[in-house]
Amino acid sequence: MDLIRILFAILLPPLGVFLQVGLGKHFWLNILLTLFGYIPGIVHAVYIIASKPDHRMV
């Protein structure tokens, strides 16, 4: 599942973050970073996906 999230993070960074953590502060920060530049949004999204455990799956 992480591979799919990373692919989404490369294509549309906020979607990758949303799939990992939902509508939290990291999602909104990623939208802001993506608006400032596509590459910072990708870097942040991949970092969030790689470092955080999946909170949405129970």
Gaussian input, Z-matrix of N, CA and C with variables (Angstrom, degrees):
# hf/3-21g

backbone

0 1
 N
 C     1     B1
 C     2     B2     1     A1
 N     3     B3     2     A2     1     D1
 C     4     B4     3     A3     2     D2
 C     5     B5     4     A4     3     D3
 N     6     B6     5     A5     4     D4
 C     7     B7     6     A6     5     D5
 C     8     B8     7     A7     6     D6
 N     9     B9     8     A8     7     D7
 C    10    B10     9     A9     8     D8
 C    11    B11    10    A10     9     D9
 N    12    B12    11    A11    10    D10
 C    13    B13    12    A12    11    D11
 C    14    B14    13    A13    12    D12
 N    15    B15    14    A14    13    D13
 C    16    B16    15    A15    14    D14
 C    17    B17    16    A16    15    D15
 N    18    B18    17    A17    16    D16
 C    19    B19    18    A18    17    D17
 C    20    B20    19    A19    18    D18
 N    21    B21    20    A20    19    D19
 C    22    B22    21    A21    20    D20
 C    23    B23    22    A22    21    D21
 N    24    B24    23    A23    22    D22
 C    25    B25    24    A24    23    D23
 C    26    B26    25    A25    24    D24
 N    27    B27    26    A26    25    D25
 C    28    B28    27    A27    26    D26
 C    29    B29    28    A28    27    D27
 N    30    B30    29    A29    28    D28
 C    31    B31    30    A30    29    D29
 C    32    B32    31    A31    30    D30
 N    33    B33    32    A32    31    D31
 C    34    B34    33    A33    32    D32
 C    35    B35    34    A34    33    D33
 N    36    B36    35    A35    34    D34
 C    37    B37    36    A36    35    D35
 C    38    B38    37    A37    36    D36
 N    39    B39    38    A38    37    D37
 C    40    B40    39    A39    38    D38
 C    41    B41    40    A40    39    D39
 N    42    B42    41    A41    40    D40
 C    43    B43    42    A42    41    D41
 C    44    B44    43    A43    42    D42
 N    45    B45    44    A44    43    D43
 C    46    B46    45    A45    44    D44
 C    47    B47    46    A46    45    D45
 N    48    B48    47    A47    46    D46
 C    49    B49    48    A48    47    D47
 C    50    B50    49    A49    48    D48
 N    51    B51    50    A50    49    D49
 C    52    B52    51    A51    50    D50
 C    53    B53    52    A52    51    D51
 N    54    B54    53    A53    52    D52
 C    55    B55    54    A54    53    D53
 C    56    B56    55    A55    54    D54
 N    57    B57    56    A56    55    D55
 C    58    B58    57    A57    56    D56
 C    59    B59    58    A58    57    D57
 N    60    B60    59    A59    58    D58
 C    61    B61    60    A60    59    D59
 C    62    B62    61    A61    60    D60
 N    63    B63    62    A62    61    D61
 C    64    B64    63    A63    62    D62
 C    65    B65    64    A64    63    D63
 N    66    B66    65    A65    64    D64
 C    67    B67    66    A66    65    D65
 C    68    B68    67    A67    66    D66
 N    69    B69    68    A68    67    D67
 C    70    B70    69    A69    68    D68
 C    71    B71    70    A70    69    D69
 N    72    B72    71    A71    70    D70
 C    73    B73    72    A72    71    D71
 C    74    B74    73    A73    72    D72
 N    75    B75    74    A74    73    D73
 C    76    B76    75    A75    74    D74
 C    77    B77    76    A76    75    D75
 N    78    B78    77    A77    76    D76
 C    79    B79    78    A78    77    D77
 C    80    B80    79    A79    78    D78
 N    81    B81    80    A80    79    D79
 C    82    B82    81    A81    80    D80
 C    83    B83    82    A82    81    D81
 N    84    B84    83    A83    82    D82
 C    85    B85    84    A84    83    D83
 C    86    B86    85    A85    84    D84
 N    87    B87    86    A86    85    D85
 C    88    B88    87    A87    86    D86
 C    89    B89    88    A88    87    D87
 N    90    B90    89    A89    88    D88
 C    91    B91    90    A90    89    D89
 C    92    B92    91    A91    90    D90
 N    93    B93    92    A92    91    D91
 C    94    B94    93    A93    92    D92
 C    95    B95    94    A94    93    D93
 N    96    B96    95    A95    94    D94
 C    97    B97    96    A96    95    D95
 C    98    B98    97    A97    96    D96
 N    99    B99    98    A98    97    D97
 C   100   B100    99    A99    98    D98
 C   101   B101   100   A100    99    D99
 N   102   B102   101   A101   100   D100
 C   103   B103   102   A102   101   D101
 C   104   B104   103   A103   102   D102
 N   105   B105   104   A104   103   D103
 C   106   B106   105   A105   104   D104
 C   107   B107   106   A106   105   D105
 N   108   B108   107   A107   106   D106
 C   109   B109   108   A108   107   D107
 C   110   B110   109   A109   108   D108
 N   111   B111   110   A110   109   D109
 C   112   B112   111   A111   110   D110
 C   113   B113   112   A112   111   D111
 N   114   B114   113   A113   112   D112
 C   115   B115   114   A114   113   D113
 C   116   B116   115   A115   114   D114
 N   117   B117   116   A116   115   D115
 C   118   B118   117   A117   116   D116
 C   119   B119   118   A118   117   D117
 N   120   B120   119   A119   118   D118
 C   121   B121   120   A120   119   D119
 C   122   B122   121   A121   120   D120
 N   123   B123   122   A122   121   D121
 C   124   B124   123   A123   122   D122
 C   125   B125   124   A124   123   D123
 N   126   B126   125   A125   124   D124
 C   127   B127   126   A126   125   D125
 C   128   B128   127   A127   126   D126
 N   129   B129   128   A128   127   D127
 C   130   B130   129   A129   128   D128
 C   131   B131   130   A130   129   D129
 N   132   B132   131   A131   130   D130
 C   133   B133   132   A132   131   D131
 C   134   B134   133   A133   132   D132
 N   135   B135   134   A134   133   D133
 C   136   B136   135   A135   134   D134
 C   137   B137   136   A136   135   D135
 N   138   B138   137   A137   136   D136
 C   139   B139   138   A138   137   D137
 C   140   B140   139   A139   138   D138
 N   141   B141   140   A140   139   D139
 C   142   B142   141   A141   140   D140
 C   143   B143   142   A142   141   D141
 N   144   B144   143   A143   142   D142
 C   145   B145   144   A144   143   D143
 C   146   B146   145   A145   144   D144
 N   147   B147   146   A146   145   D145
 C   148   B148   147   A147   146   D146
 C   149   B149   148   A148   147   D147
 N   150   B150   149   A149   148   D148
 C   151   B151   150   A150   149   D149
 C   152   B152   151   A151   150   D150
 N   153   B153   152   A152   151   D151
 C   154   B154   153   A153   152   D152
 C   155   B155   154   A154   153   D153
 N   156   B156   155   A155   154   D154
 C   157   B157   156   A156   155   D155
 C   158   B158   157   A157   156   D156
 N   159   B159   158   A158   157   D157
 C   160   B160   159   A159   158   D158
 C   161   B161   160   A160   159   D159
 N   162   B162   161   A161   160   D160
 C   163   B163   162   A162   161   D161
 C   164   B164   163   A163   162   D162
 N   165   B165   164   A164   163   D163
 C   166   B166   165   A165   164   D164
 C   167   B167   166   A166   165   D165
 N   168   B168   167   A167   166   D166
 C   169   B169   168   A168   167   D167
 C   170   B170   169   A169   168   D168
 N   171   B171   170   A170   169   D169
 C   172   B172   171   A171   170   D170
 C   173   B173   172   A172   171   D171

   B1=1.4515
   B2=1.5280
   B3=1.3445
   B4=1.4592
   B5=1.5147
   B6=1.3199
   B7=1.4586
   B8=1.5255
   B9=1.3163
   B10=1.4662
   B11=1.5240
   B12=1.3240
   B13=1.4693
   B14=1.5213
   B15=1.3161
   B16=1.4655
   B17=1.5201
   B18=1.3227
   B19=1.4665
   B20=1.5251
   B21=1.3284
   B22=1.4627
   B23=1.5186
   B24=1.3406
   B25=1.4640
   B26=1.5218
   B27=1.3066
   B28=1.4614
   B29=1.5289
   B30=1.3111
   B31=1.4696
   B32=1.5262
   B33=1.3262
   B34=1.4647
   B35=1.5318
   B36=1.3383
   B37=1.4665
   B38=1.5304
   B39=1.3359
   B40=1.4758
   B41=1.5297
   B42=1.3134
   B43=1.4633
   B44=1.5215
   B45=1.3229
   B46=1.4654
   B47=1.5143
   B48=1.3336
   B49=1.4686
   B50=1.5316
   B51=1.3136
   B52=1.4682
   B53=1.5274
   B54=1.3242
   B55=1.4637
   B56=1.5255
   B57=1.3203
   B58=1.4666
   B59=1.5259
   B60=1.3375
   B61=1.4675
   B62=1.5237
   B63=1.3132
   B64=1.4536
   B65=1.5221
   B66=1.3229
   B67=1.4691
   B68=1.5288
   B69=1.2923
   B70=1.4552
   B71=1.5142
   B72=1.3232
   B73=1.4600
   B74=1.5198
   B75=1.3251
   B76=1.4590
   B77=1.5250
   B78=1.3239
   B79=1.4567
   B80=1.5266
   B81=1.3285
   B82=1.4620
   B83=1.5261
   B84=1.3275
   B85=1.4564
   B86=1.5196
   B87=1.3209
   B88=1.4563
   B89=1.5198
   B90=1.3141
   B91=1.4625
   B92=1.5254
   B93=1.3244
   B94=1.4623
   B95=1.5298
   B96=1.3205
   B97=1.4648
   B98=1.5204
   B99=1.3228
   B100=1.4604
   B101=1.5232
   B102=1.3233
   B103=1.4638
   B104=1.5224
   B105=1.3296
   B106=1.4638
   B107=1.5198
   B108=1.3059
   B109=1.4614
   B110=1.5126
   B111=1.3032
   B112=1.4606
   B113=1.5294
   B114=1.3260
   B115=1.4669
   B116=1.5323
   B117=1.3439
   B118=1.4766
   B119=1.5318
   B120=1.3238
   B121=1.4613
   B122=1.5177
   B123=1.3237
   B124=1.4662
   B125=1.5249
   B126=1.3323
   B127=1.4682
   B128=1.5273
   B129=1.3208
   B130=1.4711
   B131=1.5255
   B132=1.3124
   B133=1.4604
   B134=1.5268
   B135=1.3179
   B136=1.4670
   B137=1.5197
   B138=1.3243
   B139=1.4732
   B140=1.5293
   B141=1.3223
   B142=1.4699
   B143=1.5210
   B144=1.3155
   B145=1.4624
   B146=1.5223
   B147=1.3275
   B148=1.4691
   B149=1.5219
   B150=1.3326
   B151=1.4571
   B152=1.5205
   B153=1.3015
   B154=1.4622
   B155=1.5216
   B156=1.3307
   B157=1.4601
   B158=1.5263
   B159=1.3008
   B160=1.4608
   B161=1.5214
   B162=1.3286
   B163=1.4730
   B164=1.5190
   B165=1.3146
   B166=1.4562
   B167=1.5177
   B168=1.3313
   B169=1.4592
   B170=1.5268
   B171=1.2982
   B172=1.4750
   B173=1.4961
   A1=110.89
   A2=117.30
   A3=119.19
   A4=111.62
   A5=117.81
   A6=120.33
   A7=110.64
   A8=117.34
   A9=121.25
   A10=110.04
   A11=117.56
   A12=120.61
   A13=111.59
   A14=117.43
   A15=120.22
   A16=110.79
   A17=117.65
   A18=120.14
   A19=110.96
   A20=117.07
   A21=120.53
   A22=110.92
   A23=116.61
   A24=120.67
   A25=110.97
   A26=117.78
   A27=120.66
   A28=110.27
   A29=116.96
   A30=120.37
   A31=112.51
   A32=116.22
   A33=122.00
   A34=107.85
   A35=117.26
   A36=120.91
   A37=115.96
   A38=120.71
   A39=117.78
   A40=113.46
   A41=117.79
   A42=119.95
   A43=111.18
   A44=116.94
   A45=119.89
   A46=112.10
   A47=116.72
   A48=120.67
   A49=110.13
   A50=117.43
   A51=121.00
   A52=111.14
   A53=117.13
   A54=119.95
   A55=111.99
   A56=117.00
   A57=120.71
   A58=112.54
   A59=117.77
   A60=119.90
   A61=114.51
   A62=118.95
   A63=120.25
   A64=111.94
   A65=116.47
   A66=121.95
   A67=111.28
   A68=115.99
   A69=120.41
   A70=111.40
   A71=114.74
   A72=119.79
   A73=111.88
   A74=118.53
   A75=120.61
   A76=111.28
   A77=116.71
   A78=120.60
   A79=110.86
   A80=116.65
   A81=120.25
   A82=111.66
   A83=116.67
   A84=120.03
   A85=110.34
   A86=116.85
   A87=119.68
   A88=111.66
   A89=118.10
   A90=119.63
   A91=109.98
   A92=116.42
   A93=120.75
   A94=111.20
   A95=117.49
   A96=120.97
   A97=111.78
   A98=117.12
   A99=120.72
   A100=110.95
   A101=117.40
   A102=120.05
   A103=111.51
   A104=117.03
   A105=120.63
   A106=111.91
   A107=116.40
   A108=120.87
   A109=109.47
   A110=116.32
   A111=121.03
   A112=111.53
   A113=117.21
   A114=121.48
   A115=112.00
   A116=120.38
   A117=118.22
   A118=112.69
   A119=117.30
   A120=120.26
   A121=111.99
   A122=116.36
   A123=120.52
   A124=110.39
   A125=116.46
   A126=120.19
   A127=110.13
   A128=117.02
   A129=120.16
   A130=110.86
   A131=117.94
   A132=121.02
   A133=111.33
   A134=117.27
   A135=119.65
   A136=110.24
   A137=117.04
   A138=120.25
   A139=110.86
   A140=117.47
   A141=120.88
   A142=110.71
   A143=117.71
   A144=120.91
   A145=110.94
   A146=116.86
   A147=120.35
   A148=112.42
   A149=118.15
   A150=119.34
   A151=114.79
   A152=118.99
   A153=120.88
   A154=110.73
   A155=116.80
   A156=119.16
   A157=109.52
   A158=115.79
   A159=120.71
   A160=109.62
   A161=117.19
   A162=121.81
   A163=111.86
   A164=118.10
   A165=120.62
   A166=111.95
   A167=118.86
   A168=121.47
   A169=109.36
   A170=116.71
   A171=120.79
   A172=109.74
   D1=-31.52
   D2=178.89
   D3=-64.22
   D4=-32.93
   D5=178.83
   D6=-62.91
   D7=-41.17
   D8=178.08
   D9=-65.31
   D10=-42.18
   D11=178.11
   D12=-63.66
   D13=-39.37
   D14=178.95
   D15=-67.46
   D16=-38.27
   D17=175.28
   D18=-62.71
   D19=-42.98
   D20=175.42
   D21=-63.24
   D22=-36.79
   D23=-179.68
   D24=-65.45
   D25=-32.09
   D26=178.62
   D27=-76.88
   D28=-40.83
   D29=-178.27
   D30=-77.27
   D31=-45.04
   D32=-178.66
   D33=-145.98
   D34=90.36
   D35=-170.90
   D36=-52.79
   D37=-42.77
   D38=179.93
   D39=-62.56
   D40=-30.38
   D41=178.10
   D42=-66.71
   D43=-41.53
   D44=177.06
   D45=-61.29
   D46=-41.47
   D47=178.49
   D48=-68.43
   D49=-41.51
   D50=178.66
   D51=-59.66
   D52=-42.01
   D53=179.45
   D54=-66.15
   D55=-24.88
   D56=-179.52
   D57=-87.24
   D58=-48.15
   D59=-171.43
   D60=-121.48
   D61=-8.13
   D62=-179.43
   D63=84.44
   D64=-157.61
   D65=-176.39
   D66=-89.82
   D67=63.92
   D68=179.54
   D69=-108.74
   D70=-166.32
   D71=-177.14
   D72=-65.62
   D73=-31.01
   D74=179.75
   D75=-68.91
   D76=-34.21
   D77=177.09
   D78=-63.03
   D79=-47.94
   D80=-178.05
   D81=-69.24
   D82=-35.88
   D83=175.40
   D84=-63.64
   D85=-38.87
   D86=179.23
   D87=-67.78
   D88=-36.97
   D89=175.72
   D90=-61.58
   D91=-44.03
   D92=178.58
   D93=-61.81
   D94=-45.88
   D95=178.79
   D96=-63.69
   D97=-38.18
   D98=179.22
   D99=-67.74
   D100=-35.27
   D101=176.78
   D102=-67.70
   D103=-35.73
   D104=178.29
   D105=-73.17
   D106=-30.96
   D107=179.55
   D108=-177.90
   D109=140.57
   D110=-175.88
   D111=-65.59
   D112=-41.29
   D113=-176.99
   D114=-64.88
   D115=-45.26
   D116=176.64
   D117=-59.81
   D118=-34.45
   D119=176.91
   D120=-65.12
   D121=-40.17
   D122=178.57
   D123=-66.08
   D124=-45.90
   D125=-178.72
   D126=-60.58
   D127=-45.19
   D128=179.81
   D129=-64.49
   D130=-42.30
   D131=-178.64
   D132=-63.94
   D133=-44.94
   D134=179.48
   D135=-65.72
   D136=-37.95
   D137=177.24
   D138=-61.94
   D139=-45.70
   D140=-179.87
   D141=-63.32
   D142=-42.83
   D143=-178.82
   D144=-66.84
   D145=-39.07
   D146=-177.32
   D147=-76.64
   D148=-29.40
   D149=-172.32
   D150=-98.75
   D151=-25.15
   D152=-175.47
   D153=-100.17
   D154=137.10
   D155=171.44
   D156=-69.13
   D157=157.82
   D158=-177.55
   D159=-72.22
   D160=107.98
   D161=-178.67
   D162=-81.58
   D163=-17.68
   D164=-175.16
   D165=-83.16
   D166=-22.83
   D167=-179.39
   D168=-92.98
   D169=129.08
   D170=-178.69
   D171=-119.59

